[in-house]
Amino acid sequence: MSDEELFYLGLLESDGRLASVAEYVDFEDMVLEEGFRYVGFAAKDPAENEEEAREKAEEEWDKYSKRDYYSIYLVAETDEYWVFVNGWSSHPGEIREYVVVYKQDYYETKDSWPAFELTEDFVRNYMAYTYPEGMWDYIYIGEYIIPDQDDLIFRRYWVNGDELEGEYVYQATLGCDEWRFYSDGTVEYVGFMPERISKSGFDNLR
């Protein structure tokens, strides 16, 4: 992609004329299969009631962050589990935005848990469920899954048109986030890759 092409995408993004390629699932539309237990969505142990489930969700979040969160919200309940979300924000993949806690009866009477299989469909489904409300204010222009030995790398590219005092776009920024999906079902957020910037050579291109 040339600098001119990048800057043009920034203009389109600033005007709201780009659609994101990322897929999201709203909380009310979530259907969590038990396979999510293998990628850390679910608490290690089940609970007998909602209060106990809330405590277990809090224990899960405490494992991954030293920062305090101000509340835990119940966003869904089924015959099999509770879904909780926490009241903080973070960088993508830094912490879990929500946790599933299975109900004791379902957990104990389940005949078997499915074996985990790392596939491209699984990766895309994971990403759609991880950020269900599209909380990151980016326009994603490309998503790629790259095999790396037994693992899969997921890259998501975004573009942003930076405005000067809300009048005109003076530069466009291209960024990329990267996750690594391991064959054992664990997921690691690799981080932000270096951003690329294309600046305008004109005072106003609109």
Disulfide bonds with the S-S distance in Angstrom:
none
